[in-house]
Amino acid sequence: MTLAVNPTSPSRGRLAAAPTEEQAAPLRQLLEERRTGYSLEAPFYTDPEIFAADMQGIFGRHWLLAASLAEVPEPGDYVTVDYGPYSLIVLRTDEGVNVLHNVCRHRGARVLPEKTGTTGNLVCGYHSWTYSAEGDLIHASSPGETSFDKACFALKRAHGRVVAGLVFVCLADEPPADFDEVAGIFEPYLAPHEIANSRVAYQQDIIEEGNWKLVMENNRECYHCDGHPELACSLFPTWGLTEGIVPPHLEDVWNRNVEAEDALRGRCTRYGLPFEVVEELDTRVTGIRISREPLDGAGESFSATGRRLSKKLLGDLRDFRLGRCSMHLQPNSWFHLISDHVITFAAFPINEHQTLVRTTWLVADDAVEGVDYDLETLTNTWKQTNLQDKNFVEMCQQGTYSPAYEPGPYMKSEYQVEAFINWYTQRMREHVA
């Protein structure tokens, strides 16, 4: 089920205004000169003005992953999320989820400065302006004030959607209209895992010294996966390759992967689980890729042997050997859904050279740490992989500052990186048009 929350409100501000002609002209020229099949020019990764344009044209206009319902399991629970200059409160209520701008209407203080917590009313710590869970100003007393109209100073809202237990937000006045279609694509893949009935086992925040686009580019290919020894135990190193471009030293792995795919399709057919690849990364406004793919080894989870990492199956799944459901959503998230746990990843841009990458491990709500799973073993593969990816992203960021940098060609196995950059340039061309 797709749950819409935060309907349009008069208190919603216009947040993604188009740039002026003077601001847009240099960026428009760079976008028009972009060479297909090559990485972007250095300013896209280093220029604070282009970063500001990204915050308007991408993060100010598109649906973004904010959290999962497992992170706000009870009414009153909240998380705060930042996208560049924007700070939002994602608040669980009795009816669903409210998404509010984390900016007090008095003098702009952060209403809730903590990353997560539980609250009744929202009380700004500066002058105690107090708001309801809907964002209405309900208390702003001050000596001598007699004509103050509190109704004019509610917290500004953002759009919010809950789909298959994931919370998405959009800052635009009018969000992309194709999100309903995209939700209809991915919800059947995610629904059997019942994310809404899971709980958070662990959450890792890493600040990568790299532009958000480099973070996403790195995630969109496995050309570098030789640098992920822990992940290589369960993820086939032929991921992203096609039959015509498999190198000789990976032919045996390729054949093993093909056999595992056939077996997985049989199990998915038996259990009524979708597994086909849906790939619309740069052919729609809300780009998506989703599929169910086999894992190596025992084929159950991201472990050294491929064996399960939790004894508890998620949702109504009936088999541990269901590989991984992998999903990419433009512009800031990717996911791995296994039979025994789910891992969500989200990129939160900080500035032109820093990005917070948040990884959240979800397990069945009745799974007990130390009994059904060992936390270090559960998280080890992706903890190590994230640190390795951090290093790769930072190597690229450092290189973009060099006068010797120029865009290089993407390899055939990096076609999803090219699709991400195509999507980005299309959206930004629309923004500066």
N, C-alpha and C positions, 0 to 999 in steps of 0.2 A: 504494500500500500504506500502511496505517496501522500505525505501529509504536508499541506501548505500552512505556513504560519506567518504572522506579521503581515496582514493585508496592508495595502497602501494607506498611509496616514498623512494628514496635513502636516505633521511634524517631521516628515522625511525631507531632508534638504537635498539640493542638487549638488552632487559630489563629483561628477566626472565631466566637467565642462570641457569643450573642445579647446585646444590651444589657440593662441592668436596666430595670425599669419606669420608674424616675425618669428615666433617660437617654432612654428610647424615647418617652415621652409627648409632648414638644414636637415631635419629628420626625414622629411618627405624625400629629399634628394638621396639620402643614404638608403632609404627603403627602396626607392625606384632603381638604384644602382646595384642592389643586392644580386650577387651572382648565384644562380640556381645550382644546388649541389655543393655549395661551399659554406663554410662557417661565416659568421657575421663580422663586419668591420669592428675594430677595437673599441670605438666609442660606445657601441651597444653594451659593452661589458664594463666600461670605466667612467662614462660621462654621467655626472649627477643630473643633468638636464634630461637626458634620455631616460634615466631611472624615474624621474618625476613624471615623464610622459607615460612610462610603463604603468605607473601607479594609477594614472588617469585612464589610459586606454585599455589596459588589461585588467588590473586588479580593481579598478573602479567601475568596470562594466560587466564582468563575467562572474559566473557561479564559481565559488571557491569552497574547498573543503575547510571546515572549521574544527570539527570534532566528531566524536561518535556519541550516541546516547549513553553508552557505557561510562563516559566521562562525566555525565550529568544524570545519574540514575534516579534521583529523587527530586520532587518539587522543592525549589529553593536552591538546588545545586547550580553552580555556574562555572564557566571558564571564561577567561578573557583571551582574545587573540588579536595580534597586531599584523597588519599588512602595510609595511612602509609607514606613512603618517597616520593611517587609520587604526583605531583601536575599537574593538567591539566586545560587548558582553553577550554571551550565549547563556541564557537563563532557562532552566527547566521550570515549567509551571504545571498546574493540575491539568491544563488543557493541552499542553505540548511544549513548544520552545519559543521564547521571545528573543529577538536579536536587536540590541540597542547600542547606539554609539556611546562609548565610554568617555563622554565629555560632559561635565556638569554645565548646565545652562546658566550658571551664575558667572563664573570667571574661568571656566574651561578646565578645571582640575579633573584628573582621572577620578571617576566616581568609585570604581573598584580597582585599586592598584595591584591586588594579588592575582596570581595566575589562575588560581582556582579556590573555591570555597563554597560556603552555604550561607544564604541570607534570606531574610523576610523582605522587608523594604530595603531599598538601595539608598544608603546614606553616604553622602560625600564627606570625606574626612576633613575638608577645609572649613566650611561654614555650616555644616550639618543640613544642607538642602537634602530633602528626603523625597524619594520617588517610589511609586508602587512598582510591582512586577511588570505592569504594562508600560511603565515609563512616565506616568502622570506625576507631576509635582504635587506633593500632598503636604509639605511643610517647608516654609521658608520664612520663619518669623525673624523680625529685626526691629529694634526699638524705633518708634516714630513712623513706621510704614503703615499707611492706611488705605492706599489705593492700588496695591500691588495685585495684579491678576495672575494667579498661579497657572491658570489654564493655558496661558500663552507660552509657558516655559517647560513643556514636557521634554523628556529626552528624545532625541531624534532616533528614528528607527531605520533598520535595514531589512531587506527581504530575507526570509529564511525558509528553507525546505528541509524536511526530514524524509529521506528515502532509504529503505532497507536498513534503518538504524544509523545512518550517517547524516550529519548535520551540514548543510551547505548554506552559504550566505551570499548575498549579492548587494553591492552598494549602489547600483544604478537605479535611477528613477524607474526605468522600464527594463527588466532583466531580459536576457536572450530568450526568445520564445520557444526555442527548440529543446529546452531542458526537459519538458514533459516527454518528448520522444526519446531522449537519451536515457531518462529514468526508466522508461519502458523497456529499453534494451538491457540495462544492467541489473534491474531489480530481480528478474528470475534467476540470474546467476548467484546473487548474493543472498536471496531470501532463505534458502535452506540452512545457511550458517547462523541465522537468527542473531545478528549483531546486537539487536535491542535487548536480548536476554543474556548477553555476555557481560563480563566484568573486566576491568583493567588489571592485568597482572603487573605491568611495568610500563613506564613512559620515559623515553630518552630524548633530551633536547641537546642538539649540537649546533654551535654557531660555526658555519663554514665561511672562511674568508674568500668568498667568491660571489659573483653576481648570480641572481636567481636563475637566469637562463642557462648558465653553465651547470648549475645543480640539476636542472631538468634535462639538459643535453646528456649529461653523464648517466642519468638514470635510463635514458631511452636506448641504450645499446649495451651489448655484451662483448664488444670487440676488446675491451680491457679486462675481461673477466678472469684472465690468467692471474690477475692481481688480487683475486678473491679466493684463496685456498680453502677457507671454511665453506664458502658458498658452493664451490666446485664439487663438494662431496655429494650434494643432492640436486643441484641445478645442472642440467645438461649443458656443457660448454658449446654445443652447437646451436644454442638459442639465437634466433635472429638470422641464421643461415638458411639457404635453400639448397635443394639437391645439386644444382649446378655450380655452387661455389664452396662446397665442403672441401677443405684441404685434405690431402692424403692421410695425414697423421690423425685425423678425426673421423675417418670413414667407419671404423668399428663403433665409435661412440654414436655416430649418426644412425647406424643400423640398429643399435640398441634403443635409441630414442624412438625410431619408427615402430619397433615392436612394442615399446611401452605405450606409445600413442594408440596403437590398435587395441591393446588390452584396456586402456583407460576409456576409450570410446565405448567398448562393450559394457563396462561397469556403469558408465553414465547413462547409457541407453536402458540398462536394467533398472536403474533407480530413477529414471525420468529427469536427469540433470542436463541442462544445456551445456554444450562444450564447444560449439563452433566458434571460430574466430570472427569477431565483428571488428572491423578496422576502419574507422572514419576519423582519423586523427587530424586531417587538414581539409576535409570535404564538407564540414559543417561548422557552425559557430561554436558549439560545445563539443570539442573534439574528444573522441573516445576510442580506446582499444580494449577489448575484453576477450578472454578465452579461458578454457580449462586445459591445462597442459600437464604431462606426467613429470614426476620427479625421479631422479636416478636412485640407485640403491634399492632399498625396500619400497621406495615410492610413497612413503606416508607423510614425511615432514622434513623440515630443514635441520637435519641432524647429520652427524658424521657418518652414520650408517644409512640414513634415509628412514629410520624408524620413527615412530610417533614420539612426540615430546610431552604429551599429556595423555593420561588414561581416559579422559572424558571427551567423547565426541560432541561437536557443536550441534545445536538445534536438533533437527530430525534426521541428520545424516546417519547412515547405517553401515558405513564402511570407512576404515581408516585410509585405505589405499585409493584415494581420489585425486592424487596429484595436487596441483595448486590452481586456484582460480586467480588469474592475474588481470588487473585492470589498471589502465592509465586514463586519467582525465585531465584535459587541458584546463587551466594552466598550471596547477600547483599540487597535484596529488597522484599517488599510485598505491596499489594495494596487493597483498597476497593473502588469499583465503584458503586455509588448509582444513582438513577434517577436524584437527584438534585445536587449532588456534587461528586467529586472524591478526595480520600486521597491517596497520595503516601508516602511511607516510605523507607528510605535508610540508611544503616549503613556504616559509613566511619571510618575505623580503624585509631586510632591515634598512639597507642603503645600497648604493651602486656596487659595493664590494663585500657585502656581508648578507648571509641568509641563514635564518634559523631553520633547521631541519628537525621536525618532531616525528618520532617513531613511537607507536603505541601497540603493545602486545595485548590482545584480548583472548580470554579463555572462557570456557563454559562457566556460567554463574555458580554452579555447584562444585567446580574444581577447587581443590584445596592444595595450597602451596605446601610442599614437603611431603604430601601424600600422593597427589595425582600428578604433580610435576615438580621438577627442580628448577627454580627461577634462573639460575646461572646457565643451566643447560638449555632451557627454553629460549633464552635471549642471546646466547653466545654468537651464533652464526651472523645475525644481522647487526649486533653490536660491533663485531669486528669488521663486517662489510661496510658499515656506515663510516667507521674511522678510516678505512682504506679509501672510500669514495671521497671523504673530506680531503684527504691528501691529494687525490687526483684533481679535484675541482680547484684546489688552491694552487697546484702547479700550473693549471691553465690560466687562472686569474693573473698570476705573476707574469706569465708570458704575454698577456694582452697589453701590459704596460710598456713593453719593449718597442722602441722605434722600428725594430726588425720584424715585428709581427705583421703578417698579412693572412687573410682568410685562406684556409686549406681545404682540400676536397674531402667530402665524406665518402667512406667506402660503401660498397653494396650492402654490407651487414649493418650499416648505420642509417638505413633508410628511414627508421622511425625518428632519428634525430633530424633528418631533413624534413620530415613531415611536421615535427614540432616547430622548426624554424619557418616553414611555409605558413603554418597556422599563425604564428606570431606576426610575421610580416603582413599577412592579409588583414589581421585584426588592427594592426597599427596603421596600415594604409587607410583603412576605414576611419580610424580615429582622427587622422590629420588631414583627411580629404576636405 
